[in-house]
Amino acid sequence: MSFSEDKLLKALKTALQHIAYALNIPVTVSLWDGSSTPLGDAASIATITIKNQNVIASLLKRPNMENIVRHYATGNIGFEGDLVVSGQTIRSQLKKKDLKRLNKKLLLRLLWPFFFVKSAKPVSEHSFDQDATGTRHTNKHNKAYIEFHYDVSNEFYQLFLDPEMQYSCAYFTDWSNPLEQAQHDKLDMICKKLRLKEGERFLDIGCGWGGLICHAAEHYGVKAHGITLSEEQYRFTQDKIRRLGLEGRVTVEIRDYLKLEGEYDKIASIGMFEHIGLANFPAYFGKIRSLLTERGVVLNHGIARRAKANVKKGLARITPEKRLILKYIFPGSELAPIGYSANAMEAAGFEIHDIEAWREHYALTCQHWYHRLSANSQAANAIVGEERYRLWVAYLAGVSLGFRSGSILIFQTLATKRSKEKTASGLPPTRADLYN
């Protein structure tokens, strides 16, 4: 059975008009014939473009998040506007009662001809083809996960990160502060929380591009060491150490944390915790404990998921959004509720002193990254290609919205290695020193 393009377009436009009546959102849909249908009374803040009838057929036959994202990444669906602002606006305006106004029978009757149209099949060139869920988490997989996410190229990350190349949550002492200031304040707050002192041995597990170890050595006089599994990050950090004249005070190596030896007074793990895997928490915290001096201090900074009433079911569940991130952006990552992480730390022999939530800080950080990458779209396309660029802007916008809504969380947990003699922790009696 076949239908003329005019009949298909007429049916689709009628369906869009009904959607506009029910939802009334400030978005316009532009079709392949050049026509546009506003989905609300107010001026549109975004336009969605559909390339052809085959895209509609595909979306109807496979109405899932991955299919939508793949069509967007390969250019079959276009988007003009600010993804973060559009997401916030739609979320605030769209109510459950509006969704109930959608007449599903009417929409099915109007759109059923598209089920006889050949579906567009977007083929992605950028997906992780091994165990993206991280259920095995061998050392071999860990390196593959890191390389897929971080070895895109230093030039790509420089398009949206600050000059210190901080790829973790910034700290806004004022919400209007620029990203550069917020990332500097983050580095300083980490050093203050650890109470770094001149001459101490400091380790950064998953040191990224070396921002924290260099900052700690320059401003707090520590002897800093960083480890990473990324070749790109390692080379960048080596160059930075030489450029800043920090040889002898700062070192970096490519090494898995489980194979690290030595003794340190203070340890930080910033934005690396998501790679560990829930089953490896005991080994991870146990290894950190073995590297710390008596009453040594650790700061664990990591993204978390919200706790569910059924703990086991909540930990095992992988949402459609999470599955997309695992496959296309961040393979091998696993998130746990903060209570689960805290329990694992205590069981490994740590005394927890402070847990601070930075959720709103990360929502704003990702929004900054999204805007900066979007502003450098031409350069990004030249470096990684249009498909990968589109996946990344969608990822950054989606994560910003996730933190803003509270569907994902982030915490900094400060703890000391519990003393066998049960002595005092050595930390100040209040947090006043953090804000002087």
C-alpha distance (Angstrom), angle and dihedral (degrees) to the residues before:
residue distance angle dihedral
M1 . . .
S2 3.79 . .
F3 3.80 135.1 .
S4 3.76 131.0 -158.3
E5 3.78 119.1 -106.9
D6 3.80 90.1 -118.4
K7 3.79 91.3 56.9
L8 3.82 91.8 47.3
L9 3.80 92.0 49.3
K10 3.80 92.6 47.6
A11 3.82 91.7 50.6
L12 3.81 92.2 47.5
K13 3.81 93.7 48.2
T14 3.80 90.8 50.5
A15 3.80 89.6 50.4
L16 3.81 90.7 50.2
Q17 3.79 90.8 50.6
H18 3.80 89.7 54.8
I19 3.81 90.6 48.4
A20 3.81 88.7 51.1
Y21 3.81 90.7 51.9
A22 3.82 92.1 50.0
L23 3.80 101.9 40.6
N24 3.81 106.5 24.2
I25 3.82 96.4 -163.1
P26 3.84 125.1 160.9
V27 3.81 95.8 -109.6
T28 3.81 130.7 111.4
V29 3.80 125.3 -150.3
S30 3.80 115.8 -148.0
L31 3.82 118.4 -162.0
W32 3.80 133.0 -153.7
D33 3.82 92.9 -100.0
G34 3.82 90.3 62.4
S35 3.81 95.5 -104.7
S36 3.81 122.9 131.6
T37 3.79 131.4 -153.5
P38 3.84 119.8 -165.1
L39 3.79 112.9 -142.3
G40 3.80 93.1 -154.4
D41 3.78 145.8 30.5
A42 3.81 95.5 -115.3
A43 3.79 124.0 77.5
S44 3.80 110.8 -77.6
I45 3.79 119.1 -107.1
A46 3.81 93.6 -170.4
T47 3.79 140.7 25.7
I48 3.80 125.2 -148.6
T49 3.82 114.8 -157.7
I50 3.80 123.0 -157.4
K51 3.82 114.3 -155.7
N52 3.82 100.1 -153.7
Q53 3.80 146.7 -27.7
N54 3.81 91.4 -85.9
V55 3.81 89.6 66.9
I56 3.82 91.5 55.8
A57 3.81 89.4 49.0
S58 3.79 90.8 52.0
L59 3.82 93.8 48.2
L60 3.78 92.4 50.0
K61 3.80 94.0 47.9
R62 3.81 94.0 43.7
P63 3.82 106.4 26.8
N64 3.79 97.5 177.1
M65 3.79 136.2 120.3
E66 3.80 96.1 -110.0
N67 3.80 92.9 54.2
I68 3.81 91.1 50.9
V69 3.81 92.7 48.6
R70 3.80 93.0 47.2
H71 3.80 91.0 51.9
Y72 3.80 89.4 49.1
A73 3.81 93.1 46.8
T74 3.80 93.3 50.4
G75 3.80 94.0 45.9
N76 3.81 99.9 -108.2
I77 3.79 88.2 117.2
G78 3.79 118.1 40.8
F79 3.79 128.2 -161.3
E80 3.79 127.9 -161.9
G81 3.79 117.6 -173.6
D82 3.77 139.5 43.0
L83 3.82 110.0 -46.7
V84 3.81 93.8 -158.7
V85 3.81 96.3 46.7
S86 3.82 91.3 42.9
G87 3.80 91.5 50.3
Q88 3.80 92.4 48.5
T89 3.81 92.6 47.0
I90 3.79 95.5 47.7
R91 3.80 91.8 45.4
S92 3.81 91.6 51.8
Q93 3.81 95.4 44.8
L94 3.79 102.3 38.0
K95 3.80 113.5 86.8
K96 3.79 131.4 -172.0
K97 3.79 89.6 -115.7
D98 3.81 88.9 59.8
L99 3.80 91.7 54.4
K100 3.79 89.2 50.6
R101 3.81 88.8 58.2
L102 3.78 90.2 65.5
N103 3.80 109.1 106.7
K104 3.80 101.3 -141.8
K105 3.79 93.7 -174.3
L106 3.78 91.1 53.4
L107 3.80 92.1 48.2
L108 3.80 91.8 48.5
R109 3.82 91.3 49.5
L110 3.79 91.1 50.1
L111 3.78 97.4 44.2
W112 3.80 102.3 37.0
P113 3.86 92.7 99.2
F114 3.80 88.3 67.8
F115 3.81 89.2 65.6
F116 3.82 85.9 71.0
V117 3.81 92.3 52.3
K118 3.79 120.7 95.2
S119 3.81 110.6 -102.7
A120 3.78 122.9 -122.3
K121 3.80 108.9 -121.7
P122 3.79 111.1 -154.6
V123 3.79 112.1 -154.1
S124 3.78 114.7 -151.2
E125 3.79 118.8 -145.9
H126 3.79 93.9 -170.7
S127 3.77 115.0 61.7
F128 3.79 133.9 116.7
D129 3.80 106.1 -107.0
Q130 3.82 98.5 -168.2
D131 3.83 130.2 66.5
A132 3.81 98.1 -42.5
T133 3.82 94.3 174.0
G134 3.80 93.0 67.2
T135 3.80 94.5 -132.6
R136 3.82 91.7 140.6
H137 3.82 99.8 36.2
T138 3.80 98.1 -176.2
N139 3.80 119.4 169.3
K140 3.79 88.1 -104.7
H141 3.79 90.9 54.8
N142 3.82 92.1 45.7
K143 3.80 91.3 58.7
A144 3.82 91.5 45.6
Y145 3.82 90.7 51.1
I146 3.80 92.3 50.3
E147 3.80 93.8 46.2
F148 3.82 92.9 49.7
H149 3.80 92.8 52.8
Y150 3.80 105.0 31.4
D151 3.80 105.5 28.9
V152 3.80 93.6 65.4
S153 3.83 83.5 110.8
N154 3.78 135.3 -75.4
E155 3.81 88.8 -116.8
F156 3.80 90.8 61.3
Y157 3.81 94.1 51.7
Q158 3.80 90.6 46.4
L159 3.80 88.1 63.3
F160 3.80 92.2 71.2
L161 3.81 110.2 12.2
D162 3.80 125.5 86.0
P163 3.84 120.8 -100.2
E164 3.82 90.7 -90.6
M165 3.83 88.6 56.7
Q166 3.79 93.5 -126.2
Y167 3.80 107.8 176.9
S168 3.79 97.2 -179.3
C169 3.79 136.9 75.0
A170 3.81 114.7 -52.0
Y171 3.81 122.4 -140.0
F172 3.80 116.1 -125.9
T173 3.79 113.4 -159.9
D174 3.81 82.6 -179.9
W175 3.81 122.1 22.5
S176 3.81 90.0 -133.2
N177 3.81 94.5 57.3
P178 3.82 115.9 118.7
L179 3.79 117.7 -109.4
E180 3.81 92.8 -108.0
Q181 3.81 91.6 58.0
A182 3.80 93.0 44.4
Q183 3.80 92.5 51.8
H184 3.81 91.6 48.7
D185 3.82 89.0 49.9
K186 3.82 89.4 49.9
L187 3.80 91.9 55.1
D188 3.79 90.8 48.1
M189 3.80 93.7 47.2
I190 3.81 91.0 52.6
C191 3.80 90.4 52.1
K192 3.79 91.1 47.3
K193 3.79 93.5 48.9
L194 3.80 90.1 51.3
R195 3.82 88.5 47.4
L196 3.80 90.0 -135.2
K197 3.79 115.1 -159.3
E198 3.78 132.3 -166.1
G199 3.78 113.4 -83.7
E200 3.82 96.1 18.5
R201 3.78 120.9 134.4
F202 3.81 109.1 -117.3
L203 3.81 127.8 -170.2
D204 3.80 127.1 -164.8
I205 3.82 112.0 -163.5
G206 3.80 108.1 -152.0
C207 3.79 93.7 10.5
G208 3.81 97.5 -172.4
W209 3.80 111.8 -160.3
G210 3.81 93.2 -14.8
G211 3.80 100.6 -98.7
L212 3.81 97.2 133.6
I213 3.81 98.8 43.1
C214 3.81 91.2 48.8
H215 3.82 92.8 45.7
A216 3.81 92.0 48.2
A217 3.80 92.7 49.9
E218 3.82 94.8 44.4
H219 3.80 98.5 45.1
Y220 3.82 104.7 24.6
G221 3.79 102.9 32.4
V222 3.80 97.1 -125.6
K223 3.78 127.3 146.2
A224 3.80 100.5 -117.4
H225 3.79 132.5 -161.7
G226 3.80 127.5 -174.8
I227 3.78 132.8 -167.5
T228 3.79 129.1 -161.7
L229 3.80 139.3 163.5
S230 3.81 93.6 -144.9
E231 3.82 118.5 98.9
E232 3.82 90.7 -159.7
Q233 3.80 93.0 52.9
Y234 3.79 92.3 44.9
R235 3.80 94.1 54.4
F236 3.81 92.5 44.7
T237 3.83 91.8 50.4
Q238 3.80 93.0 48.1
D239 3.80 90.0 53.1
K240 3.81 91.0 47.3
I241 3.82 92.8 51.5
R242 3.81 90.2 52.5
R243 3.81 92.8 44.0
L244 3.83 91.9 52.8
G245 3.79 93.4 43.3
L246 3.81 92.9 -120.0
E247 3.81 98.3 136.2
G248 3.79 109.4 139.3
R249 3.81 91.5 23.1
V250 3.81 99.8 58.6
T251 3.80 128.0 36.7
V252 3.79 133.7 176.2
E253 3.79 134.4 -169.9
I254 3.78 141.3 174.5
R255 3.78 103.6 -110.7
D256 3.78 140.5 135.5
Y257 3.81 109.6 -115.9
L258 3.81 91.1 -125.9
K259 3.81 90.3 62.5
L260 3.80 95.5 48.6
E261 3.82 120.1 114.2
G262 3.79 132.2 -172.3
E263 3.79 139.2 70.9
Y264 3.80 128.0 -83.1
D265 3.79 135.5 -175.8
K266 3.80 95.3 -149.7
I267 3.83 132.3 20.0
A268 3.80 131.5 -169.1
S269 3.79 128.2 -168.6
I270 3.79 108.5 -173.0
G271 3.81 120.3 -178.7
M272 3.80 92.8 -21.3
F273 3.81 98.0 94.8
E274 3.82 92.3 83.6
H275 3.83 89.3 67.1
I276 3.81 95.9 55.7
G277 3.80 102.4 81.3
L278 3.79 123.7 -132.9
A279 3.80 93.8 -102.7
N280 3.80 89.5 56.6
F281 3.83 97.5 53.2
P282 3.84 93.6 101.1
A283 3.82 91.9 50.8
Y284 3.80 92.0 43.9
F285 3.79 97.1 51.1
G286 3.78 91.1 37.5
K287 3.79 90.3 55.8
I288 3.81 92.2 48.7
R289 3.80 89.7 50.5
S290 3.81 91.3 51.5
L291 3.82 90.4 53.0
L292 3.81 95.3 50.3
T293 3.78 127.3 88.0
E294 3.79 118.6 -124.5
R295 3.82 107.5 -62.9
G296 3.80 89.5 3.9
V297 3.81 116.0 163.6
V298 3.81 128.2 -121.7
L299 3.79 129.7 -171.3
N300 3.80 113.8 -159.4
H301 3.81 113.3 -167.2
G302 3.79 116.2 -175.4
I303 3.79 147.7 144.3
A304 3.82 115.6 -104.5
R305 3.77 138.5 -167.9
R306 3.78 125.6 -129.5
A307 3.79 116.0 -93.2
K308 3.80 118.8 -110.0
A309 3.79 128.4 -150.0
N310 3.81 88.3 -116.8
V311 3.81 100.3 53.9
K312 3.82 98.4 -169.5
K313 3.79 93.7 46.0
G314 3.80 90.9 46.9
L315 3.81 93.1 52.1
A316 3.80 93.4 48.1
R317 3.82 96.7 47.9
I318 3.80 117.7 102.7
T319 3.80 111.8 -166.7
P320 3.83 121.0 -145.7
E321 3.81 89.2 -109.1
K322 3.79 91.4 51.4
R323 3.80 92.0 48.1
L324 3.81 89.7 54.8
I325 3.80 92.4 51.5
L326 3.81 90.8 48.5
K327 3.80 93.2 50.8
Y328 3.79 101.9 40.7
I329 3.81 109.1 21.1
F330 3.79 119.6 8.9
P331 3.85 113.4 22.1
G332 3.77 119.9 -172.1
S333 3.79 97.5 23.5
E334 3.81 120.3 139.2
L335 3.78 127.7 -177.2
A336 3.80 129.2 -154.3
P337 3.82 132.4 -173.5
I338 3.79 113.9 -95.6
G339 3.82 90.9 -112.6
Y340 3.81 90.5 58.2
S341 3.81 91.2 51.0
A342 3.80 92.7 45.9
N343 3.80 91.0 51.1
A344 3.80 90.1 51.4
M345 3.81 91.3 50.9
E346 3.78 93.3 50.5
A347 3.79 92.1 45.8
A348 3.82 88.9 53.3
G349 3.79 91.8 56.3
F350 3.79 105.5 -90.6
E351 3.78 130.4 132.8
I352 3.81 110.6 -141.5
H353 3.79 115.8 -140.5
D354 3.78 105.5 169.4
I355 3.80 140.7 12.2
E356 3.80 117.8 -172.6
A357 3.82 126.7 -175.0
W358 3.81 117.6 -137.2
R359 3.81 99.1 175.6
E360 3.81 97.4 127.7
H361 3.79 90.6 44.3
Y362 3.81 90.7 57.7
A363 3.81 92.7 46.3
L364 3.79 88.9 57.9
T365 3.82 93.2 41.3
C366 3.81 92.0 55.4
Q367 3.79 90.7 45.6
H368 3.81 89.2 55.7
W369 3.82 90.4 48.5
Y370 3.80 91.4 49.0
H371 3.81 92.7 51.5
R372 3.80 93.3 45.6
L373 3.81 93.7 49.0
S374 3.82 91.5 45.4
A375 3.80 89.8 52.1
N376 3.82 88.6 54.3
S377 3.81 96.6 46.3
Q378 3.81 95.9 130.5
A379 3.79 93.2 51.7
A380 3.82 91.1 44.6
N381 3.81 91.8 51.2
A382 3.80 89.4 51.6
I383 3.81 92.1 51.4
V384 3.83 103.9 39.6
G385 3.80 105.4 7.8
E386 3.79 130.4 -107.3
E387 3.80 96.3 -80.7
R388 3.76 95.4 54.1
Y389 3.81 91.5 42.8
R390 3.81 90.5 53.8
L391 3.81 91.5 48.4
W392 3.80 90.2 52.4
V393 3.79 97.5 48.7
A394 3.80 89.7 48.0
Y395 3.82 89.3 48.6
L396 3.81 94.8 49.9
A397 3.81 92.7 45.8
G398 3.81 92.4 46.4
V399 3.80 93.4 48.9
S400 3.80 90.7 48.8
L401 3.81 89.5 53.3
G402 3.81 90.8 45.7
F403 3.79 92.7 55.0
R404 3.79 91.5 43.7
S405 3.81 92.1 54.1
G406 3.81 94.0 42.4
S407 3.80 96.1 -118.8
I408 3.81 86.8 124.5
L409 3.80 126.4 31.2
I410 3.78 140.2 -168.8
F411 3.81 131.7 -151.1
Q412 3.78 140.4 -176.9
T413 3.80 111.8 -144.7
L414 3.80 119.9 -165.6
A415 3.80 118.2 -162.0
T416 3.78 141.8 158.9
K417 3.78 130.0 -139.7
R418 3.78 104.4 -98.4
S419 3.78 111.9 -114.0
K420 3.79 121.0 -126.1
E421 3.80 88.0 -143.2
K422 3.82 90.1 51.5
T423 3.78 92.2 -126.3
A424 3.81 127.6 164.5
S425 3.79 116.7 -71.3
G426 3.79 94.9 -121.5
L427 3.81 92.4 -131.1
P428 3.84 121.5 128.5
P429 3.81 117.3 -92.0
T430 3.83 93.1 -115.5
R431 3.81 140.1 20.8
A432 3.81 92.2 -112.6
D433 3.81 92.7 110.1
L434 3.81 90.7 61.7
Y435 3.78 93.2 65.5
N436 3.81 102.3 40.5
